[in-house]
């Protein structure tokens, strides 16, 4: 049909356009205004069903984004390709189409199956932003000879032009959502690949036992307690369990219990409501709510204060809790994986850790061996870190010299894999050629002869040297935390601080 000539704008038509304009002023979200607009079109133009369809620029699919008078099932069936049916041709050509009698037009496909035996007239007009067609506005009305379809088309074109900005914003939001979903899927796949057990470095007998345990427990919903010294890779094991479980697509939330202040740990784990304490300016979700449906990793669980242990036990047993300052019970579906470098059984015996909480956490224990117990993995780990940090620092360090390999095997690794990683990173940074040599490694890695340890010195000199090594190793294990290092050596913080000062040891160099 040729383009209609503009009809005389009656008072009713002006009122119709004014009503549409007022509706559009309420919101720019097309989903919020579609029903009021369609109601106005129905009452003014006698339309029965109406739809707004959007073009997906990536797939060229045309889908119904908003509708009036259709069931969700009918709207779901309204899918077209460019050039397909009336809607597909309107969006492809940018020209409106009026079908006077749908039963006489092979172009009208009735995809939504909203029309049965009753004949209808169908009008479809493009929605454009500039010269670009982004979608279409369509409507039908019962067929009656002599219907003024040109006037209806003209008014629908006016509505489509007024809708254009809302539709453009809606399509942009859809495309951003699709991009985010695609990026999320890519990241999830990357995380699954990164944290699968085969990507945990090591082929020793001890690590193969760990891999077997990960495979056994991943598919279950059981709580897991990962035990091992600091720096052995307990968090990596927790990641591997999560990303090989049925919860892999859900959140993996971490909480480092030793790093959370005691006065805030309850709020951090369980959340709080506005006004529950000084500084609580609004409601805040805790880690348990953030992890709902997924996994919560509680690192250094042995540092949880007794006052919080009972609330943690309730969450594990009942799957519910109350946020700080609230009487409303929150239910969660969370799998808990805990980790510790302390002996929880000893803490139970000392009365510093609840026995019932220990048994609830210790359903499936996994022990991650220290590096000194899996020395056959040292060279493989060192090569892995050497390659990684050479790439990151744009260096060409490709191999370890024989003396370096001997030093790595003879060292006792109090800081475990984390210490080895840090040493390899430092070595790559200071190396100038294609190999690491002994002088590229820190003094703590040298043998007794190399560092000048008084092997034949006086008793006092040898005792002081041994004491210095013990303090240094404890600081490495605690990442520079003097209080934790003092507890490890079963001494007071005052005595430990005195020894640190005496031997001019800088705890900060072991932090991180």
C-alpha positions in Angstrom: 0.0 0.0 0.0 1.3 3.5 -0.8 2.2 5.9 2.0 -0.9 7.3 3.4 -1.7 11.0 3.2 -1.9 12.7 6.5 -5.5 12.8 7.6 -7.2 15.7 9.3 -6.2 15.6 13.0 -9.4 15.4 14.9 -9.8 16.4 18.5 -9.8 12.7 19.4 -6.6 12.0 17.5 -4.9 15.0 19.3 -6.1 13.6 22.6 -4.8 10.2 21.7 -1.3 11.6 20.9 -1.3 13.7 24.1 -2.3 10.6 26.2 0.6 8.6 24.6 3.1 11.4 25.3 2.0 11.6 28.9 2.5 7.8 29.3 6.0 8.0 27.8 6.9 10.7 30.3 6.4 8.2 33.2 9.3 6.0 32.3 11.9 5.2 29.6 11.5 1.4 30.3 9.3 0.1 27.5 8.2 -2.8 29.7 6.6 -0.4 32.2 4.7 1.7 29.6 3.7 -0.9 27.1 0.4 -1.9 28.8 -0.9 1.7 29.3 0.0 2.5 25.6 -1.7 -0.6 24.3 -4.8 0.1 26.5 -4.9 3.6 24.9 -4.5 2.1 21.4 -7.2 -0.4 22.1 -9.7 2.1 23.3 -8.9 4.7 20.6 -8.3 2.6 17.6 -10.2 -0.5 18.5 -7.1 -2.7 18.5 -7.4 -6.2 20.1 -3.8 -7.4 20.3 -0.5 -5.5 20.0 3.2 -6.3 20.2 6.6 -4.6 20.2 9.2 -6.7 18.5 13.0 -6.1 18.7 15.7 -7.1 16.2 18.8 -8.9 17.7 21.6 -7.5 15.6 23.9 -10.4 16.4 21.6 -13.3 15.3 19.1 -11.4 13.2 16.3 -13.0 15.2 13.1 -10.9 15.8 11.5 -11.6 19.1 8.4 -10.2 20.9 9.7 -8.0 23.8 6.4 -6.7 25.0 2.8 -7.5 24.2 -0.8 -6.7 25.0 -3.5 -9.3 24.9 -1.2 -12.3 24.4 -0.5 -15.1 26.8 3.2 -15.8 27.6 3.1 -18.9 25.5 1.7 -17.0 22.5 4.4 -14.3 22.9 7.1 -17.0 23.0 5.9 -18.4 19.7 6.3 -15.0 18.0 9.8 -15.5 16.5 10.9 -14.3 13.0 13.9 -13.9 10.8 14.6 -10.8 8.7 12.2 -10.8 5.7 10.0 -13.5 7.2 6.3 -12.8 7.4 4.8 -9.3 7.8 7.0 -8.4 10.8 10.2 -9.6 9.2 9.6 -7.6 6.0 8.7 -4.4 7.9 11.9 -4.6 9.9 14.0 -5.6 6.8 12.6 -2.8 4.5 11.7 -0.2 7.1 8.3 0.3 5.4 4.9 -0.2 7.1 2.5 -3.0 5.9 -1.3 -3.0 6.3 -3.1 -6.3 5.8 -6.8 -5.5 5.3 -7.9 -9.2 5.7 -5.4 -11.6 7.2 -7.1 -14.7 5.7 -6.4 -13.4 2.2 -2.7 -12.7 2.8 -0.1 -15.4 2.5 2.4 -13.0 4.1 0.5 -13.1 7.4 1.9 -16.2 9.3 -0.1 -16.0 12.5 2.9 -17.3 14.4 1.5 -16.5 17.8 -1.7 -18.4 16.9 -3.8 -15.7 18.5 -6.3 -15.6 15.7 -8.7 -18.5 15.1 -11.7 -18.4 12.7 -12.3 -14.7 13.0 -10.9 -12.5 10.3 -8.8 -9.5 11.3 -7.0 -6.5 9.9 -3.3 -6.3 10.8 -1.0 -3.2 10.8 2.7 -3.4 11.3 5.0 -0.2 11.4 8.7 0.1 11.9 10.4 1.6 15.0 13.4 3.6 13.9 16.2 5.5 15.6 17.5 7.7 12.8 17.5 5.6 9.7 18.1 2.4 11.6 15.2 0.0 12.1 15.4 -1.4 15.7 12.0 -3.2 15.8 8.3 -3.0 15.0 5.0 -2.0 16.5 2.1 -4.2 15.3 -1.6 -4.5 16.2 -4.7 -6.2 14.8 -8.4 -5.4 15.0 -11.6 -7.3 13.9 -12.1 -7.0 10.2 -14.9 -4.7 9.2 -15.4 -3.5 5.6 -14.7 0.2 5.4 -12.4 0.4 8.4 -10.2 3.5 8.2 -6.9 1.6 8.2 -4.9 4.5 6.8 -5.7 6.6 9.8 -4.8 3.8 12.2 -1.5 3.3 10.3 -0.7 7.0 10.6 -1.4 7.1 14.3 0.6 3.9 14.9 3.6 5.4 13.1 3.4 8.4 15.4 3.3 6.1 18.4 6.3 4.2 17.0 8.3 7.3 16.6 7.5 8.4 20.1 8.5 4.9 21.4 11.8 4.9 19.5 14.0 6.2 22.3 12.5 3.7 24.9 13.0 0.8 22.4 16.5 1.9 21.6 17.4 1.9 25.4 15.7 -1.4 25.8 17.6 -3.0 23.0 20.9 -1.6 24.3 20.1 -3.0 27.8 19.4 -6.4 26.2 22.6 -6.4 24.3 24.6 -5.4 27.4 22.9 -8.2 29.3 23.8 -10.7 26.6 27.4 -9.5 26.6 27.6 -9.8 30.3 26.1 -13.3 30.2 28.6 -14.3 27.5 31.4 -12.9 29.6 30.2 -14.6 32.7 30.1 -17.9 30.8 33.6 -17.4 29.5 34.9 -16.6 33.0 33.1 -19.6 34.5 34.7 -21.8 31.9 38.1 -20.3 32.6 37.7 -20.7 36.3 36.6 -24.3 35.9 39.6 -25.0 33.7 42.0 -23.1 36.0 40.9 -24.9 39.2 40.4 -28.4 38.0 42.5 -30.9 40.0 44.8 -31.5 37.0 45.9 -27.9 37.2 47.2 -28.3 40.8 50.9 -28.9 40.2 52.4 -32.1 41.6 52.5 -35.8 40.8 53.8 -37.1 44.1 52.1 -39.9 45.9 50.9 -37.5 48.6 49.2 -35.1 46.0 47.6 -38.0 44.1 45.9 -38.9 47.4 44.6 -35.3 47.5 43.3 -35.5 43.9 41.5 -38.8 44.7 39.8 -37.1 47.7 38.8 -34.1 45.7 37.1 -36.4 43.1 35.3 -38.3 45.9 33.8 -35.3 47.6 33.2 -32.8 44.8 29.9 -34.3 43.6 28.4 -34.5 47.2 27.0 -31.7 49.4 29.3 -32.7 52.3 31.1 -30.2 54.4 34.9 -30.4 53.9 37.7 -29.5 56.3 41.1 -28.8 54.5 44.0 -29.1 56.9 47.6 -28.1 56.2 50.3 -25.6 56.9 50.2 -22.1 55.6 51.1 -21.8 52.0 50.4 -25.4 51.0 47.5 -24.5 48.6 44.4 -25.2 50.7 42.4 -22.5 48.9 43.3 -24.0 45.6 41.9 -27.3 46.8 38.7 -25.6 47.9 38.4 -24.0 44.4 38.9 -27.4 42.8 36.1 -28.9 44.9 33.7 -26.1 44.0 34.4 -26.0 40.3 34.0 -29.7 40.0 30.7 -29.8 41.9 27.1 -29.2 40.9 27.4 -25.7 42.4 30.1 -24.7 39.9 27.9 -22.0 38.2 26.9 -20.5 41.6 29.0 -18.1 43.8 32.3 -19.1 45.4 32.7 -16.7 48.4 35.8 -16.5 50.6 36.1 -15.3 54.2 39.5 -15.2 55.8 38.6 -15.6 59.4 42.0 -14.5 60.8 41.8 -11.2 58.8 38.3 -10.3 60.0 38.2 -8.1 63.2 36.6 -9.9 66.1 34.0 -7.1 66.6 32.9 -7.3 63.0 33.2 -11.0 62.1 29.5 -11.7 63.0 28.4 -8.9 60.6 30.8 -10.0 57.9 29.5 -13.6 58.0 25.8 -13.1 58.7 25.1 -9.5 57.6 23.4 -6.8 59.6 20.4 -4.4 59.4 20.4 -0.7 59.5 21.0 0.8 62.9 22.1 -2.5 64.5 25.4 -0.9 65.7 27.3 2.3 65.3 28.2 2.7 61.6 25.5 0.4 60.3 24.0 3.0 58.0 22.1 0.4 55.9 21.2 -3.2 55.5 24.2 -5.4 54.4 24.3 -9.0 53.3 26.9 -11.3 54.9 29.1 -13.9 53.3 26.5 -16.6 53.9 23.8 -14.8 51.9 26.2 -13.9 49.2 27.1 -17.6 48.8 23.5 -18.8 48.7 23.3 -21.6 46.3 27.1 -21.9 46.1 30.1 -22.5 48.3 31.5 -20.5 51.2 35.2 -21.0 51.9 36.1 -20.3 55.5 39.9 -19.9 55.7 41.7 -20.2 59.0 38.5 -21.5 60.7 40.5 -22.0 63.9 40.5 -18.2 64.4 36.7 -18.0 64.8 36.0 -16.6 68.3 33.9 -18.8 70.6 31.0 -16.3 70.6 30.5 -16.9 66.8 31.1 -20.7 66.8 27.6 -21.4 68.2 26.0 -19.3 65.4 28.1 -21.0 62.8 27.1 -24.4 64.1 23.4 -23.4 63.8 23.9 -22.4 60.1 25.6 -25.8 59.4 22.8 -27.7 61.1 19.6 -25.7 60.3 20.7 -23.7 57.2 19.3 -20.6 58.8 20.4 -17.5 60.9 19.4 -14.0 61.9 21.5 -11.0 60.7 22.9 -8.8 63.4 20.1 -6.6 64.8 17.3 -8.5 63.1 14.7 -11.0 64.3 13.9 -12.2 60.8 15.3 -15.7 60.0 17.2 -16.0 56.8 17.4 -19.4 55.1 20.4 -20.3 52.9 21.6 -23.2 50.9 25.4 -23.1 51.2 28.1 -25.7 51.1 30.8 -24.9 53.6 34.5 -25.7 53.0 36.7 -24.8 55.9 40.5 -24.7 56.1 42.9 -24.4 58.9 46.6 -24.6 59.7 46.0 -25.3 63.3 45.2 -28.7 65.0 41.5 -28.3 65.7 41.4 -31.5 67.8 44.0 -30.0 70.1 41.9 -26.8 70.3 38.8 -29.0 71.2 40.9 -30.6 74.0 42.0 -27.2 75.2 38.4 -25.9 75.2 39.0 -23.2 72.6 37.0 -24.8 69.8 33.6 -26.3 70.1 33.6 -30.1 69.8 30.2 -30.2 68.1 31.3 -27.6 65.5 34.5 -29.6 64.9 32.6 -32.8 64.1 30.2 -30.9 61.9 33.1 -29.4 59.9 35.2 -32.5 59.9 32.8 -34.7 57.9 35.4 -35.1 55.1 38.9 -34.0 56.1 41.6 -33.5 53.4 45.2 -33.0 54.5 47.4 -31.0 52.1 51.0 -32.1 52.7 53.7 -29.5 53.2 56.3 -29.0 50.5 59.0 -30.7 52.5 56.9 -33.9 52.4 56.5 -33.8 48.6 60.0 -32.9 47.5 59.5 -34.8 44.2 57.1 -32.0 43.2 59.6 -29.1 43.9 61.2 -29.1 40.4 57.9 -29.2 38.6 56.5 -26.4 40.7 59.6 -24.3 40.2 59.5 -24.7 36.4 55.8 -23.8 36.4 56.5 -20.5 38.4 59.6 -19.8 36.3 57.6 -19.9 33.1 54.7 -17.9 34.5 56.8 -15.0 35.9 59.1 -15.0 32.8 56.0 -14.3 30.7 54.6 -11.7 33.1 57.9 -9.8 33.3 58.7 -10.2 29.6 61.9 -12.0 30.5 63.7 -15.0 28.9 64.5 -17.0 32.0 64.0 -20.6 30.9 66.0 -22.9 33.2 67.4 -23.5 36.7 71.1 -24.1 37.1 72.2 -27.3 38.8 73.4 -25.5 42.0 69.9 -23.9 42.2 68.2 -27.2 41.9 70.4 -28.6 44.7 69.5 -25.6 46.9 65.8 -26.1 46.2 65.9 -29.8 47.2 68.0 -29.2 50.3 65.9 -26.3 51.7 63.2 -27.2 54.3 60.5 -24.8 53.0 58.7 -23.4 56.1 56.6 -21.2 53.8 55.7 -24.1 51.5 54.5 -23.6 47.9 53.8 -19.9 48.5 57.4 -19.4 49.5 58.7 -21.2 46.5 56.4 -19.1 44.2 57.7 -15.9 45.8 61.4 -17.0 45.4 60.9 -17.9 41.8 59.2 -14.5 41.1 62.1 -12.7 42.8 64.7 -14.8 40.9 63.1 -14.0 37.5 63.0 -10.2 38.4 66.7 -10.1 39.3 68.0 -12.6 36.6 69.7 -11.1 33.6 70.4 -14.2 31.4 68.3 -17.3 30.5 69.0 -19.2 33.7 68.6 -18.8 37.5 71.8 -19.1 39.5 72.4 -19.2 43.3 73.1 -15.5 43.6 69.6 -14.8 42.2 68.0 -16.5 45.2 67.5 -14.9 48.7 70.1 -15.6 51.5 67.5 -17.7 53.5 67.8 -20.4 50.8 71.5 -20.8 51.1 73.1 -23.8 52.8 74.8 -23.4 56.2 78.3 -23.0 54.6 77.0 -20.5 52.0 75.3 -18.2 54.6 78.2 -18.4 57.0 76.4 -20.3 59.7 78.9 -20.8 62.5 79.1 -24.6 62.0 82.2 -24.8 64.2 81.4 -21.7 66.3 80.8 -21.5 70.0 77.8 -23.0 71.6 76.3 -19.5 72.1 76.8 -18.6 68.4 75.3 -21.8 67.2 72.3 -21.5 69.6 71.7 -17.9 68.5 71.9 -18.9 64.8 69.4 -21.7 65.3 67.1 -19.4 67.3 67.2 -16.8 64.5 66.3 -19.5 62.0 63.3 -20.6 64.1 62.0 -17.1 64.4 62.5 -16.5 60.7 60.7 -19.7 59.8 57.8 -18.9 62.1 57.4 -15.4 60.5 57.4 -17.0 57.1 54.7 -19.4 58.1 52.5 -16.6 59.6 53.2 -14.2 56.7 54.8 -11.7 59.1 52.2 -11.9 61.8 54.2 -11.7 65.0 51.3 -12.8 67.3 50.7 -15.9 65.2 54.4 -16.6 65.0 54.7 -16.4 68.8 51.8 -18.8 69.2 53.5 -21.2 66.8 56.7 -21.2 68.9 54.6 -21.4 72.1 56.1 -18.2 73.6 54.7 -14.8 74.6 54.5 -11.9 72.2 56.8 -9.8 74.5 59.6 -12.4 74.4 59.1 -12.9 70.7 59.3 -9.2 70.0 62.5 -8.9 72.1 64.1 -11.7 70.0 63.0 -10.1 66.8 64.7 -6.8 67.9 67.8 -8.6 69.1 68.4 -10.3 65.8 67.4 -7.2 63.7 64.7 -9.2 61.9 62.1 -7.3 59.9 58.7 -9.1 60.0 57.3 -6.9 57.2 59.5 -8.6 54.6 57.6 -11.9 55.2 54.1 -10.3 54.9 51.8 -11.0 51.9 
